[in-house]
Amino acid sequence: MPHDKVEIGAPSQSDVGSVQTNHGSHIVFFSESYEVGDGRAKDFYRDVLPRLANLAISEGRELVVKLHPAESASERHQMIRQLLRPEQLRITRLVTGRLQEDLFQHTWFAVTVLSTITTECAVRGIPCFLCKWLESWPYGYIEQFDKFGVGIRLDRPEEISDIPQRLSRNVSGPEIQKNCWQPIAPARLKHLLDIGGEDELVRQSMDGAKINTATPDLRPKT
């Protein structure tokens, strides 16, 4: 489709607040249903969660694992208990259900493999790290997120321990947030949807002809 036929407009940002990430108490891992893409969730968790838990311990934070609605909480809970040591489990919490704004407000930084949650973090000024070595899609999404500053690419599990140092060099400016979220003006949305046009068509029909509003008889004829 020609680019001049496509227009992107987001809702108002009135409900989306900026986050003071330096003061966030949570390291959030946004999990996904990796089995859908033939991934092995336990292998993914083994690469990421112990390292994030160690980081949370050393930095005095809490590790939050936010599950996707398609994931089984009981299965993931059992998996986490198998992979983490007792001291790591003490600072780890599993979160299910609807994604709440309060979680963002307490997030220091986020980690995921590949998810649209990256843009949700970007519009709030939250750094989001992407696990490139676990990506299974061949379309270069992580490269694009990294290129435009929306997400921060990690190429190896060992790089997780360097995240605090990378945060000190990462600057998420307002232009990145603007690129991810461009609200559409109400007047423009009304024009695109032609709100009121349908009502006008109905009015003209009523002026030009009598409309039969009786309920049709659908009973079979005998």
GUGU-325469 format. One record per atom (N, C-alpha, C): chain; residue in three letters; x, y, z. Coordinates in steps of 0.05 Angstrom, whole numbers. Layout:
<zators>
 mol type      x      y      z
   A  Ala      X      Y      Z
...
</zators>
This chain:
<zators>
 mol type      x      y      z
   A  Met     17    -24      0
   A  Met      0      0      0
   A  Met     18     25      0
   A  Pro     11     45    -16
   A  Pro     27     70    -17
   A  Pro     28     83     11
   A  His     51     94     17
   A  His     55    106     44
   A  His     36    129     49
   A  Asp     28    143     28
   A  Asp     10    166     32
   A  Asp    -19    157     37
   A  Lys    -24    131     36
   A  Lys    -50    120     43
   A  Lys    -51    109     71
   A  Val    -29    112     86
   A  Val    -27    101    113
   A  Val    -22    124    132
   A  Glu    -38    125    153
   A  Glu    -35    146    173
   A  Glu    -37    132    201
   A  Ile    -17    138    218
   A  Ile    -16    126    244
   A  Ile    -23    148    265
   A  Gly    -41    141    282
   A  Gly    -49    159    303
   A  Gly    -55    144    329
   A  Ala    -40    151    350
   A  Ala    -44    138    376
   A  Ala    -64    153    393
   A  Pro    -75    140    413
   A  Pro    -93    154    432
   A  Pro    -77    175    448
   A  Ser    -91    191    463
   A  Ser    -78    211    480
   A  Ser    -59    198    500
   A  Gln    -37    211    507
   A  Gln    -19    201    526
   A  Gln    -25    209    555
   A  Ser    -50    219    559
   A  Ser    -56    229    586
   A  Ser    -54    208    607
   A  Asp    -58    182    600
   A  Asp    -57    161    620
   A  Asp    -29    148    622
   A  Val    -11    158    606
   A  Val     16    146    605
   A  Val     35    166    618
   A  Gly     46    158    641
   A  Gly     64    177    655
   A  Gly     93    169    651
   A  Ser    110    189    653
   A  Ser    139    184    652
   A  Ser    148    171    678
   A  Val    170    156    676
   A  Val    179    140    699
   A  Val    208    149    706
   A  Gln    212    153    732
   A  Gln    239    159    742
   A  Gln    254    133    746
   A  Thr    267    123    724
   A  Thr    278     95    725
   A  Thr    300     92    745
   A  Asn    315    113    752
   A  Asn    337    110    771
   A  Asn    327    102    798
   A  His    302    108    804
   A  His    291    102    830
   A  His    273     77    830
   A  Gly    271     64    807
   A  Gly    254     40    806
   A  Gly    265     17    822
   A  Ser    247      3    836
   A  Ser    256    -19    853
   A  Ser    255    -46    839
   A  His    244    -46    815
   A  His    240    -72    801
   A  His    258    -75    776
   A  Ile    268    -99    773
   A  Ile    279   -108    747
   A  Ile    257   -126    736
   A  Val    246   -120    713
   A  Val    223   -135    703
   A  Val    231   -151    678
   A  Phe    226   -176    680
   A  Phe    229   -194    656
   A  Phe    202   -199    645
   A  Phe    197   -189    621
   A  Phe    171   -194    607
   A  Phe    173   -220    592
   A  Ser    160   -241    602
   A  Ser    161   -267    590
   A  Ser    141   -270    568
   A  Glu    144   -290    552
   A  Glu    126   -296    529
   A  Glu    121   -326    528
   A  Ser    101   -333    511
   A  Ser     95   -361    507
   A  Ser    114   -371    485
   A  Tyr    139   -378    493
   A  Tyr    160   -385    475
   A  Tyr    154   -411    459
   A  Glu    138   -428    471
   A  Glu    132   -453    457
   A  Glu    117   -449    431
   A  Val    103   -427    428
   A  Val     89   -421    403
   A  Val    108   -420    379
   A  Gly    132   -409    384
   A  Gly    152   -407    363
   A  Gly    173   -429    365
   A  Asp    165   -452    375
   A  Asp    182   -476    378
   A  Asp    206   -470    397
   A  Gly    203   -451    414
   A  Gly    224   -445    434
   A  Gly    221   -463    459
   A  Arg    243   -466    473
   A  Arg    243   -481    498
   A  Arg    245   -461    521
   A  Ala    222   -457    534
   A  Ala    221   -436    555
   A  Ala    241   -440    577
   A  Lys    246   -465    584
   A  Lys    265   -470    606
   A  Lys    294   -461    598
   A  Asp    301   -465    573
   A  Asp    327   -457    563
   A  Asp    329   -426    564
   A  Phe    307   -413    556
   A  Phe    307   -384    556
   A  Phe    310   -374    585
   A  Tyr    294   -385    603
   A  Tyr    295   -377    631
   A  Tyr    323   -382    643
   A  Arg    335   -405    636
   A  Arg    361   -412    646
   A  Arg    383   -391    638
   A  Asp    380   -381    614
   A  Asp    400   -361    605
   A  Asp    396   -334    619
   A  Val    371   -327    625
   A  Val    365   -300    633
   A  Val    360   -296    663
   A  Leu    343   -313    675
   A  Leu    334   -307    702
   A  Leu    355   -309    724
   A  Pro    373   -329    724
   A  Pro    393   -329    745
   A  Pro    411   -304    745
   A  Arg    417   -295    721
   A  Arg    434   -271    719
   A  Arg    419   -246    728
   A  Leu    394   -244    721
   A  Leu    378   -221    730
   A  Leu    374   -222    760
   A  Ala    371   -246    771
   A  Ala    367   -249    800
   A  Ala    393   -240    814
   A  Asn    416   -248    804
   A  Asn    442   -240    816
   A  Asn    444   -209    815
   A  Leu    436   -198    793
   A  Leu    437   -169    790
   A  Leu    419   -155    810
   A  Ala    395   -166    813
   A  Ala    376   -155    833
   A  Ala    387   -156    861
   A  Ile    400   -178    868
   A  Ile    412   -181    895
   A  Ile    434   -160    899
   A  Ser    452   -158    879
   A  Ser    475   -139    882
   A  Ser    466   -110    882
   A  Glu    444   -104    869
   A  Glu    435    -76    867
   A  Glu    412    -70    887
   A  Gly    404    -89    903
   A  Gly    383    -84    922
   A  Gly    356    -80    910
   A  Arg    350    -95    889
   A  Arg    324    -92    875
   A  Arg    308   -118    877
   A  Glu    285   -118    865
   A  Glu    268   -142    863
   A  Glu    265   -150    834
   A  Leu    267   -176    829
   A  Leu    263   -187    803
   A  Leu    233   -195    799
   A  Val    220   -183    780
   A  Val    192   -188    774
   A  Val    191   -202    747
   A  Val    179   -226    746
   A  Val    174   -240    721
   A  Val    145   -236    714
   A  Lys    140   -220    694
   A  Lys    112   -215    685
   A  Lys    105   -234    662
   A  Leu     85   -250    668
   A  Leu     77   -271    648
   A  Leu     58   -260    627
   A  His     59   -271    604
   A  His     40   -266    582
   A  His     15   -282    589
   A  Pro     -9   -271    581
   A  Pro    -34   -286    587
   A  Pro    -35   -314    576
   A  Ala    -19   -320    555
   A  Ala    -19   -347    544
   A  Ala     -2   -367    559
   A  Glu     12   -357    579
   A  Glu     30   -375    595
   A  Glu     16   -386    619
   A  Ser     24   -410    627
   A  Ser     13   -423    651
   A  Ser     29   -414    675
   A  Ala     15   -402    694
   A  Ala     29   -392    718
   A  Ala     41   -415    734
   A  Ser     26   -438    736
   A  Ser     37   -460    752
   A  Ser     61   -472    739
   A  Glu     62   -475    713
   A  Glu     85   -486    699
   A  Glu    109   -468    702
   A  Arg    105   -442    698
   A  Arg    127   -423    700
   A  Arg    137   -421    729
   A  His    120   -423    748
   A  His    128   -422    776
   A  His    146   -446    782
   A  Gln    138   -469    773
   A  Gln    154   -493    778
   A  Gln    181   -491    764
   A  Met    181   -480    740
   A  Met    205   -477    725
   A  Met    225   -458    739
   A  Ile    215   -436    749
   A  Ile    231   -417    764
   A  Ile    243   -429    789
   A  Arg    228   -445    803
   A  Arg    238   -457    828
   A  Arg    260   -477    821
   A  Gln    259   -489    798
   A  Gln    280   -508    790
   A  Gln    306   -495    782
   A  Leu    304   -470    773
   A  Leu    327   -456    761
   A  Leu    341   -438    781
   A  Leu    327   -427    800
   A  Leu    338   -407    818
   A  Leu    345   -419    846
   A  Arg    366   -409    857
   A  Arg    374   -417    884
   A  Arg    356   -403    905
   A  Pro    356   -413    929
   A  Pro    338   -401    950
   A  Pro    342   -371    953
   A  Glu    366   -362    954
   A  Glu    371   -333    957
   A  Glu    361   -317    933
   A  Gln    361   -329    910
   A  Gln    350   -316    886
   A  Gln    320   -316    886
   A  Leu    308   -338    895
   A  Leu    279   -339    897
   A  Leu    267   -319    916
   A  Arg    282   -312    937
   A  Arg    272   -293    957
   A  Arg    267   -266    945
   A  Ile    282   -259    924
   A  Ile    278   -232    913
   A  Ile    264   -233    886
   A  Thr    251   -255    880
   A  Thr    237   -259    855
   A  Thr    207   -262    859
   A  Arg    192   -249    842
   A  Arg    163   -249    844
   A  Arg    151   -254    817
   A  Leu    131   -271    816
   A  Leu    116   -277    791
   A  Leu     91   -261    790
   A  Val     86   -247    767
   A  Val     63   -230    764
   A  Val     46   -240    741
   A  Thr     21   -244    745
   A  Thr      3   -252    724
   A  Thr    -19   -231    721
   A  Gly    -37   -237    701
   A  Gly    -60   -219    698
   A  Gly    -54   -195    680
   A  Arg    -72   -176    681
   A  Arg    -70   -152    664
   A  Arg    -46   -135    672
   A  Leu    -33   -124    651
   A  Leu    -10   -107    656
   A  Leu    -20    -80    668
   A  Gln     -9    -74    691
   A  Gln    -18    -50    706
   A  Gln      3    -28    703
   A  Glu     -6     -3    702
   A  Glu     11     20    701
   A  Glu     30     21    725
   A  Asp     20     12    748
   A  Asp     36     12    772
   A  Asp     62     -3    769
   A  Leu     62    -25    753
   A  Leu     86    -40    748
   A  Leu    107    -23    734
   A  Phe     99     -8    714
   A  Phe    117      9    700
   A  Phe    129     30    719
   A  Gln    112     41    736
   A  Gln    121     62    754
   A  Gln    143     54    773
   A  His    146     27    777
   A  His    167     18    796
   A  His    189      3    781
   A  Thr    190      6    755
   A  Thr    210     -9    739
   A  Thr    236      7    736
   A  Trp    258     -6    743
   A  Trp    284      6    738
   A  Trp    292      2    709
   A  Phe    291    -23    700
   A  Phe    294    -29    672
   A  Phe    280    -55    666
   A  Ala    275    -61    641
   A  Ala    260    -85    632
   A  Ala    278   -102    614
   A  Val    272   -127    613
   A  Val    286   -146    595
   A  Val    265   -163    582
   A  Thr    267   -168    557
   A  Thr    250   -187    543
   A  Thr    266   -199    519
   A  Val    254   -218    506
   A  Val    267   -230    482
   A  Val    259   -212    459
   A  Leu    234   -212    451
   A  Leu    224   -195    430
   A  Leu    194   -192    435
   A  Ser    186   -167    440
   A  Ser    158   -162    447
   A  Ser    152   -133    442
   A  Thr    126   -128    436
   A  Thr    117   -101    433
   A  Thr    118    -85    460
   A  Ile    123   -100    482
   A  Ile    126    -86    507
   A  Ile    150    -67    506
   A  Thr    168    -71    487
   A  Thr    191    -53    483
   A  Thr    182    -25    478
   A  Thr    162    -22    460
   A  Thr    151      5    455
   A  Thr    136     16    479
   A  Glu    122     -1    493
   A  Glu    108      8    517
   A  Glu    128     20    537
   A  Cys    151      7    539
   A  Cys    172     18    557
   A  Cys    183     44    546
   A  Ala    188     45    520
   A  Ala    200     68    508
   A  Ala    184     93    512
   A  Val    158     92    509
   A  Val    141    116    512
   A  Val    141    126    541
   A  Arg    149    109    559
   A  Arg    150    117    588
   A  Arg    179    123    596
   A  Gly    198    121    578
   A  Gly    226    127    584
   A  Gly    239    105    600
   A  Ile    229     80    598
   A  Ile    241     57    612
   A  Ile    260     42    593
   A  Pro    285     39    600
   A  Pro    303     23    583
   A  Pro    294     -6    582
   A  Cys    294    -17    558
   A  Cys    285    -45    554
   A  Cys    307    -59    538
   A  Phe    318    -81    550
   A  Phe    339    -96    537
   A  Phe    327   -120    523
   A  Leu    338   -126    499
   A  Leu    327   -147    482
   A  Leu    348   -169    479
   A  Cys    340   -194    483
   A  Cys    359   -217    482
   A  Cys    361   -227    454
   A  Lys    380   -216    439
   A  Lys    383   -222    411
   A  Lys    390   -251    407
   A  Trp    406   -263    424
   A  Trp    415   -291    420
   A  Trp    391   -311    421
   A  Leu    368   -302    433
   A  Leu    345   -320    435
   A  Leu    324   -315    414
   A  Glu    329   -294    397
   A  Glu    309   -288    377
   A  Glu    307   -310    356
   A  Ser    282   -318    349
   A  Ser    278   -339    329
   A  Ser    267   -328    303
   A  Trp    258   -303    303
   A  Trp    246   -292    278
   A  Trp    268   -282    260
   A  Pro    266   -286    234
   A  Pro    287   -278    215
   A  Pro    283   -250    204
   A  Tyr    266   -233    216
   A  Tyr    259   -208    203
   A  Tyr    274   -183    213
   A  Gly    292   -187    232
   A  Gly    309   -165    240
   A  Gly    295   -145    258
   A  Tyr    275   -153    273
   A  Tyr    260   -134    291
   A  Tyr    278   -122    312
   A  Ile    295   -139    324
   A  Ile    312   -129    346
   A  Ile    331   -108    335
   A  Glu    342   -113    311
   A  Glu    360    -94    299
   A  Glu    346    -67    295
   A  Gln    321    -67    287
   A  Gln    306    -43    283
   A  Gln    301    -28    309
   A  Phe    293    -43    330
   A  Phe    289    -31    356
   A  Phe    315    -18    365
   A  Asp    337    -32    362
   A  Asp    363    -21    371
   A  Asp    372      3    354
   A  Lys    368      1    328
   A  Lys    376     23    310
   A  Lys    363     49    317
   A  Phe    337     48    324
   A  Phe    323     73    329
   A  Phe    321     80    359
   A  Gly    336     65    376
   A  Gly    338     72    404
   A  Gly    314     64    420
   A  Val    296     48    409
   A  Val    272     39    424
   A  Val    279     18    444
   A  Gly    296     -1    436
   A  Gly    306    -22    454
   A  Gly    336    -23    454
   A  Ile    348    -38    472
   A  Ile    377    -40    475
   A  Ile    384    -70    471
   A  Arg    401    -75    452
   A  Arg    407   -102    444
   A  Arg    428   -115    462
   A  Leu    422   -140    469
   A  Leu    441   -157    483
   A  Leu    448   -181    465
   A  Asp    473   -185    460
   A  Asp    481   -207    441
   A  Asp    488   -233    455
   A  Arg    494   -232    481
   A  Arg    502   -256    496
   A  Arg    491   -254    525
   A  Pro    486   -277    537
   A  Pro    476   -277    565
   A  Pro    495   -262    584
   A  Glu    521   -264    578
   A  Glu    541   -252    596
   A  Glu    538   -222    598
   A  Glu    526   -210    578
   A  Glu    523   -181    577
   A  Glu    502   -171    598
   A  Ile    486   -189    609
   A  Ile    466   -180    629
   A  Ile    479   -167    653
   A  Ser    502   -178    661
   A  Ser    515   -166    685
   A  Ser    526   -138    680
   A  Asp    528   -130    654
   A  Asp    538   -103    648
   A  Asp    515    -83    645
   A  Ile    490    -91    650
   A  Ile    468    -73    646
   A  Ile    470    -47    662
   A  Pro    477    -48    688
   A  Pro    479    -22    703
   A  Pro    498     -2    690
   A  Gln    521    -12    679
   A  Gln    540      6    666
   A  Gln    528     17    640
   A  Arg    514      0    626
   A  Arg    502      9    601
   A  Arg    479     29    606
   A  Leu    466     26    628
   A  Leu    445     45    635
   A  Leu    457     73    639
   A  Ser    480     75    650
   A  Ser    492    101    655
   A  Ser    499    115    629
   A  Arg    502     99    607
   A  Arg    509    111    581
   A  Arg    484    114    563
   A  Asn    462    102    571
   A  Asn    438    102    555
   A  Asn    422    128    561
   A  Val    415    141    539
   A  Val    398    166    542
   A  Val    373    162    525
   A  Ser    350    162    538
   A  Ser    325    159    523
   A  Ser    312    186    522
   A  Gly    316    200    499
   A  Gly    306    227    496
   A  Gly    277    228    488
   A  Pro    265    252    489
   A  Pro    237    255    482
   A  Pro    231    248    453
   A  Glu    252    250    435
   A  Glu    247    244    407
   A  Glu    241    214    404
   A  Ile    252    197    420
   A  Ile    246    168    419
   A  Ile    218    163    427
   A  Gln    209    176    448
   A  Gln    182    173    457
   A  Gln    162    183    436
   A  Lys    170    205    423
   A  Lys    153    216    402
   A  Lys    150    198    378
   A  Asn    173    185    372
   A  Asn    173    166    349
   A  Asn    155    142    354
   A  Cys    152    135    380
   A  Cys    136    111    387
   A  Cys    107    117    392
   A  Trp    101    143    396
   A  Trp     74    150    404
   A  Trp     67    177    393
   A  Gln     52    178    372
   A  Gln     43    203    360
   A  Gln     13    205    361
   A  Pro      2    219    381
   A  Pro    -27    221    384
   A  Pro    -40    235    360
   A  Ile    -64    226    353
   A  Ile    -78    238    331
   A  Ile    -98    259    342
   A  Ala   -100    282    329
   A  Ala   -118    303    338
   A  Ala   -147    293    334
   A  Pro   -165    299    353
   A  Pro   -193    291    350
   A  Pro   -206    299    324
   A  Ala   -199    324    315
   A  Ala   -211    333    290
   A  Ala   -202    316    266
   A  Arg   -176    309    267
   A  Arg   -166    292    245
   A  Arg   -178    264    245
   A  Leu   -181    253    269
   A  Leu   -194    226    272
   A  Leu   -222    227    262
   A  Lys   -236    249    269
   A  Lys   -264    252    260
   A  Lys   -266    253    229
   A  His   -246    268    218
   A  His   -246    270    189
   A  His   -241    243    175
   A  Leu   -222    228    186
   A  Leu   -215    202    174
   A  Leu   -237    182    176
   A  Leu   -251    182    198
   A  Leu   -273    164    202
   A  Leu   -299    174    191
   A  Asp   -299    199    182
   A  Asp   -323    211    171
   A  Asp   -346    209    190
   A  Ile   -341    216    215
   A  Ile   -362    214    235
   A  Ile   -383    235    228
   A  Gly   -408    225    229
   A  Gly   -430    242    221
   A  Gly   -440    237    193
   A  Gly   -423    226    176
   A  Gly   -431    221    149
   A  Gly   -453    200    147
   A  Glu   -451    180    164
   A  Glu   -472    159    163
   A  Glu   -498    170    172
   A  Asp   -497    187    193
   A  Asp   -522    199    203
   A  Asp   -535    216    182
   A  Glu   -519    231    166
   A  Glu   -529    247    145
   A  Glu   -542    230    123
   A  Leu   -530    207    117
   A  Leu   -542    189     97
   A  Leu   -569    179    106
   A  Val   -570    172    132
   A  Val   -596    162    143
   A  Val   -617    184    142
   A  Arg   -609    209    148
   A  Arg   -628    231    148
   A  Arg   -639    235    120
   A  Gln   -621    235    100
   A  Gln   -630    238     72
   A  Gln   -649    216     64
   A  Ser   -643    192     73
   A  Ser   -661    169     66
   A  Ser   -688    173     78
   A  Met   -689    183    102
   A  Met   -715    187    116
   A  Met   -730    209    103
   A  Asp   -716    230     92
   A  Asp   -730    252     79
   A  Asp   -741    243     52
   A  Gly   -727    225     38
   A  Gly   -734    218     11
   A  Gly   -754    195      9
   A  Ala   -756    179     28
   A  Ala   -773    156     26
   A  Ala   -781    146     54
   A  Lys   -804    135     55
   A  Lys   -814    124     80
   A  Lys   -800     97     86
   A  Ile   -788     95    110
   A  Ile   -774     71    116
   A  Ile   -792     52    132
   A  Asn   -794     27    124
   A  Asn   -810      7    138
   A  Asn   -794     -3    161
   A  Thr   -803      4    185
   A  Thr   -788     -5    210
   A  Thr   -802    -28    223
   A  Ala   -822    -40    210
   A  Ala   -836    -63    222
   A  Ala   -818    -87    223
   A  Thr   -821   -103    243
   A  Thr   -805   -128    246
   A  Thr   -815   -148    225
   A  Pro   -798   -159    208
   A  Pro   -807   -178    188
   A  Pro   -816   -204    201
   A  Asp   -836   -217    188
   A  Asp   -847   -242    198
   A  Asp   -830   -265    186
   A  Leu   -814   -278    203
   A  Leu   -796   -299    194
   A  Leu   -808   -327    197
   A  Arg   -833   -329    205
   A  Arg   -845   -355    207
   A  Arg   -850   -368    180
   A  Pro   -845   -394    178
   A  Pro   -850   -407    152
   A  Pro   -879   -406    144
   A  Lys   -884   -402    118
   A  Lys   -911   -400    108
   A  Lys   -922   -428    104
   A  Thr   -948   -431    111
   A  Thr   -962   -458    108
   A  Thr   -982   -457     85
</zators>
